[in-house]
Amino acid sequence: MPGRLLRPWAAVTLVTSAVSPASQPALAAELATLASRVAEEAAELLMSRRGKVGLVRTKSSPTDVVTEMDRAAEDLIRNRLLAARPGDAFLGEEGGQYGSGAAGGLASTAGGSGGSSPLAGTVRWVVDPIDGTVNYLYGLPDWGVSIAAEVAGEIVAGAVCLPVRRVLFTGVSGGGAWLESSWQAGRLRLSCNAGVPLAEALVATGFAYGAAQRASQGRVVAGVLPRVRDIRRSGSAASDLCSVAAGHVDAYYERGLKYWDLAAGGLIAREAGALTGGLRGEAAGAAMTIAASPALFTALHDLLAGLDEPEAGPGSSPGDSHQVAG
């Protein structure tokens, strides 16, 4: 596509999967580079078939779809990552858990919703091959490839490529959040909006696929809308979290996210200065995910806690929601 970010695939130097604390910052940067390259290549594949994709099947409801390209992109991502780092483990939305990591002990859980975390000192890739599949099917711009790298249960690197927007977001634990765009030269370091009161906050959100869950979420958003500037709904959690990082929205909340939905985007938001978490001290995850600058996080959290309703549908496994807040 004209002005595209996508770069030709280049070989990446192998790094052993066993991770020592002293090597982790350098490893995180290298993992982010690899994630970025692979995300862009997967995005190029997806762009090549945009508008030509048929529905393969539905998942949790008739509105929760998966296409042949979800699977093709995930296969490409897994093959590229494990070719560069053959000892790593892999968790994908479509194929579940693959591989055992350097320390071993991870059973395959194909089709699972979470899987167990790798043992300490291993790297696991957490991948959503198309975050925003419905947008992809309908030709809307807010869909992307999300790739995160987890070390000993902590996300340390992530990349989100939104190819229609021609942007690539990256985050490295302790190294900041960054934006590359075909609209500008070089990388831009990101910082979330600060000092925004709740009443003036532009808040992004999303909705689950089940009818009962949507009804509950509709009642919650009806309580939020009069208390904020306005609501935005892009249809991609990864895009929304990156929008918090870039200051395109002030805050984001959503119930029902899976681990791969928030792994890369959550790190990018945190590295831009946002807090991420759930309700009442819980980690961000299926029960609730909130992202905003610290003061706004508290205000939005308190509003949502007062509106919270019991979960209307099946949640996700513990492996989906172990990312720490902040």
BELUR-V295643 format. One record per pair of residues at least 6 apart in sequence whose ideal C-beta (glycine too) atoms are under 6 Angstrom apart, sorted by the first residue. I is the first residue (numbers start at 1). J is the second residue. D is the distance in Angstrom with one decimal. If there is no record, write none. Layout:
i = [I | I]
j = [J | J]
d = [D | D]
This chain:
i = [3 | 5 | 5 | 5 | 6 | 6 | 9 | 12 | 12 | 15 | 17 | 17 | 17 | 17 | 17 | 17 | 18 | 18 | 19 | 19 | 28 | 28 | 28 | 28 | 29 | 31 | 31 | 32 | 32 | 32 | 34 | 35 | 35 | 35 | 36 | 36 | 38 | 38 | 38 | 39 | 39 | 39 | 39 | 40 | 42 | 42 | 42 | 42 | 43 | 43 | 43 | 45 | 45 | 46 | 46 | 47 | 49 | 53 | 53 | 55 | 56 | 56 | 56 | 57 | 58 | 58 | 59 | 60 | 61 | 61 | 63 | 64 | 65 | 70 | 70 | 70 | 71 | 73 | 74 | 74 | 74 | 74 | 77 | 78 | 81 | 87 | 88 | 89 | 89 | 89 | 89 | 89 | 90 | 90 | 90 | 91 | 91 | 91 | 91 | 92 | 93 | 93 | 95 | 96 | 96 | 96 | 96 | 97 | 97 | 97 | 100 | 101 | 101 | 102 | 103 | 103 | 103 | 105 | 109 | 113 | 113 | 114 | 114 | 114 | 114 | 114 | 115 | 116 | 117 | 118 | 120 | 123 | 123 | 124 | 125 | 126 | 126 | 126 | 126 | 127 | 128 | 128 | 130 | 130 | 131 | 131 | 131 | 131 | 132 | 132 | 132 | 132 | 135 | 135 | 135 | 136 | 141 | 141 | 142 | 142 | 142 | 142 | 143 | 144 | 144 | 144 | 144 | 145 | 146 | 146 | 146 | 147 | 147 | 148 | 148 | 148 | 148 | 149 | 149 | 155 | 155 | 156 | 157 | 158 | 158 | 158 | 158 | 159 | 160 | 160 | 160 | 160 | 160 | 161 | 166 | 167 | 168 | 169 | 169 | 169 | 170 | 171 | 171 | 171 | 171 | 176 | 176 | 177 | 177 | 177 | 177 | 177 | 178 | 178 | 179 | 179 | 180 | 190 | 190 | 190 | 191 | 191 | 192 | 192 | 192 | 192 | 192 | 192 | 193 | 193 | 194 | 196 | 196 | 198 | 200 | 201 | 201 | 201 | 201 | 201 | 202 | 202 | 202 | 202 | 203 | 203 | 203 | 204 | 204 | 204 | 204 | 205 | 205 | 205 | 206 | 206 | 207 | 207 | 208 | 208 | 210 | 212 | 212 | 213 | 213 | 216 | 216 | 220 | 223 | 225 | 227 | 232 | 234 | 237 | 237 | 238 | 240 | 241 | 241 | 241 | 241 | 242 | 242 | 243 | 244 | 244 | 244 | 244 | 245 | 245 | 245 | 251 | 251 | 251 | 252 | 253 | 253 | 254 | 255 | 256 | 257 | 258 | 258 | 259 | 262 | 262 | 266 | 266 | 269 | 269 | 270 | 274 | 274 | 274 | 275 | 275 | 275 | 276 | 276 | 276 | 277 | 277 | 277 | 278 | 278 | 278 | 279 | 279 | 283 | 283 | 283 | 283 | 284 | 285 | 285 | 286 | 286 | 286 | 286 | 290 | 290 | 292]
j = [182 | 166 | 168 | 182 | 40 | 44 | 41 | 34 | 84 | 30 | 87 | 88 | 101 | 102 | 122 | 123 | 102 | 121 | 121 | 151 | 156 | 157 | 172 | 173 | 172 | 149 | 157 | 157 | 170 | 172 | 84 | 147 | 157 | 159 | 159 | 170 | 77 | 80 | 81 | 145 | 147 | 159 | 161 | 161 | 73 | 76 | 77 | 145 | 145 | 161 | 163 | 73 | 76 | 69 | 73 | 163 | 69 | 67 | 69 | 65 | 66 | 67 | 68 | 66 | 64 | 65 | 66 | 209 | 209 | 210 | 209 | 209 | 133 | 94 | 129 | 130 | 94 | 129 | 92 | 94 | 95 | 129 | 127 | 90 | 125 | 102 | 123 | 99 | 101 | 106 | 118 | 124 | 98 | 99 | 125 | 97 | 115 | 124 | 126 | 127 | 128 | 260 | 110 | 109 | 110 | 111 | 112 | 108 | 109 | 115 | 106 | 118 | 122 | 122 | 119 | 121 | 122 | 119 | 115 | 316 | 317 | 259 | 316 | 317 | 319 | 320 | 319 | 319 | 153 | 124 | 152 | 149 | 151 | 150 | 149 | 148 | 150 | 260 | 263 | 147 | 146 | 260 | 136 | 143 | 144 | 146 | 236 | 238 | 142 | 143 | 235 | 236 | 142 | 143 | 235 | 143 | 164 | 165 | 234 | 235 | 236 | 239 | 236 | 160 | 161 | 162 | 238 | 161 | 160 | 238 | 264 | 159 | 264 | 155 | 158 | 263 | 264 | 156 | 157 | 263 | 267 | 173 | 172 | 171 | 264 | 267 | 268 | 170 | 169 | 238 | 242 | 264 | 265 | 168 | 182 | 181 | 180 | 179 | 242 | 268 | 178 | 177 | 267 | 268 | 271 | 189 | 271 | 190 | 245 | 268 | 271 | 272 | 187 | 189 | 188 | 190 | 187 | 245 | 246 | 272 | 272 | 273 | 244 | 245 | 272 | 273 | 274 | 293 | 247 | 250 | 293 | 250 | 296 | 299 | 229 | 228 | 229 | 250 | 251 | 296 | 229 | 230 | 249 | 250 | 228 | 231 | 251 | 232 | 240 | 249 | 252 | 233 | 253 | 254 | 237 | 254 | 214 | 217 | 214 | 256 | 313 | 312 | 313 | 312 | 313 | 309 | 312 | 307 | 307 | 231 | 303 | 249 | 240 | 257 | 261 | 265 | 252 | 265 | 266 | 269 | 291 | 265 | 268 | 249 | 252 | 269 | 274 | 291 | 268 | 269 | 272 | 292 | 296 | 300 | 291 | 290 | 304 | 289 | 288 | 286 | 289 | 316 | 320 | 320 | 284 | 289 | 276 | 323 | 276 | 291 | 276 | 291 | 292 | 293 | 294 | 297 | 326 | 284 | 291 | 325 | 284 | 290 | 325 | 284 | 287 | 288 | 288 | 305 | 321 | 323 | 324 | 325 | 323 | 320 | 321 | 315 | 316 | 320 | 321 | 300 | 301 | 300]
d = [4.0 | 5.8 | 5.2 | 5.4 | 4.6 | 4.6 | 5.4 | 5.1 | 4.4 | 6.0 | 3.6 | 5.4 | 6.0 | 3.4 | 5.6 | 5.3 | 4.9 | 5.2 | 5.0 | 5.3 | 4.1 | 4.8 | 5.0 | 5.2 | 5.4 | 3.9 | 3.9 | 3.8 | 5.2 | 4.8 | 5.8 | 4.2 | 5.9 | 3.9 | 4.3 | 5.4 | 5.5 | 4.6 | 5.9 | 4.4 | 5.0 | 4.5 | 4.1 | 5.3 | 4.6 | 5.4 | 5.2 | 4.7 | 5.1 | 4.5 | 3.9 | 5.9 | 5.9 | 5.7 | 5.6 | 5.2 | 5.5 | 4.9 | 5.1 | 5.8 | 5.6 | 5.4 | 5.2 | 5.9 | 5.8 | 5.6 | 5.9 | 5.2 | 4.3 | 5.4 | 5.0 | 3.9 | 5.6 | 5.4 | 5.2 | 5.1 | 5.4 | 3.7 | 4.7 | 4.9 | 5.9 | 4.0 | 5.4 | 5.3 | 5.2 | 4.4 | 4.5 | 4.4 | 4.0 | 5.2 | 5.1 | 4.1 | 4.3 | 5.4 | 4.8 | 5.3 | 5.2 | 6.0 | 5.0 | 4.6 | 5.0 | 4.9 | 5.5 | 4.6 | 4.3 | 5.0 | 4.1 | 5.7 | 4.1 | 3.6 | 4.5 | 4.4 | 3.2 | 5.1 | 4.1 | 5.6 | 4.8 | 5.3 | 4.7 | 5.3 | 5.4 | 5.9 | 6.0 | 3.7 | 3.0 | 4.3 | 5.2 | 5.8 | 4.6 | 4.4 | 4.4 | 5.8 | 5.6 | 4.5 | 5.9 | 4.5 | 5.7 | 5.2 | 4.2 | 5.3 | 4.2 | 4.2 | 5.3 | 5.8 | 5.5 | 4.9 | 4.9 | 4.2 | 5.5 | 3.3 | 5.1 | 3.4 | 5.2 | 4.3 | 4.7 | 4.3 | 4.0 | 5.8 | 4.2 | 5.5 | 4.8 | 4.8 | 5.7 | 5.3 | 5.5 | 4.1 | 5.6 | 4.8 | 5.0 | 4.3 | 4.5 | 5.2 | 6.0 | 5.0 | 4.1 | 3.6 | 4.0 | 5.9 | 4.3 | 5.3 | 4.7 | 4.2 | 5.4 | 4.9 | 3.1 | 4.4 | 5.8 | 4.9 | 4.5 | 4.8 | 5.3 | 5.2 | 5.7 | 5.0 | 4.0 | 4.7 | 4.5 | 5.7 | 4.4 | 5.1 | 4.9 | 4.5 | 4.3 | 3.8 | 4.3 | 5.5 | 5.2 | 4.2 | 4.9 | 4.6 | 3.9 | 4.1 | 4.8 | 5.9 | 4.6 | 5.6 | 5.4 | 4.6 | 5.3 | 4.2 | 5.5 | 5.5 | 5.5 | 5.8 | 4.7 | 4.8 | 4.5 | 5.3 | 4.6 | 5.0 | 4.5 | 4.7 | 5.6 | 4.1 | 5.2 | 5.0 | 5.7 | 4.1 | 5.3 | 5.9 | 5.1 | 5.7 | 4.9 | 5.1 | 4.9 | 5.7 | 4.8 | 4.7 | 4.2 | 4.5 | 4.3 | 6.0 | 5.6 | 5.5 | 5.9 | 4.4 | 5.2 | 5.1 | 6.0 | 3.9 | 4.3 | 4.1 | 5.7 | 4.6 | 4.5 | 4.8 | 4.5 | 4.8 | 4.4 | 5.6 | 5.9 | 5.8 | 5.5 | 5.6 | 4.3 | 4.1 | 4.6 | 3.0 | 5.8 | 4.7 | 5.7 | 5.4 | 5.5 | 4.7 | 5.2 | 4.8 | 5.3 | 4.8 | 4.8 | 4.7 | 3.6 | 3.6 | 5.4 | 5.3 | 4.7 | 4.7 | 6.0 | 5.4 | 5.3 | 6.0 | 5.0 | 5.5 | 5.0 | 4.0 | 5.9 | 5.6 | 4.8 | 5.8 | 5.8 | 4.6 | 5.7 | 5.0 | 5.8 | 6.0 | 5.4 | 4.3 | 5.0 | 4.6 | 4.7 | 5.4 | 5.4 | 5.9 | 2.8 | 5.4 | 5.5 | 4.4 | 4.8 | 5.3 | 5.6 | 5.6 | 5.6 | 5.9 | 5.5 | 5.8 | 2.1 | 4.6 | 3.9 | 5.5 | 5.3 | 5.9 | 5.7 | 5.7]
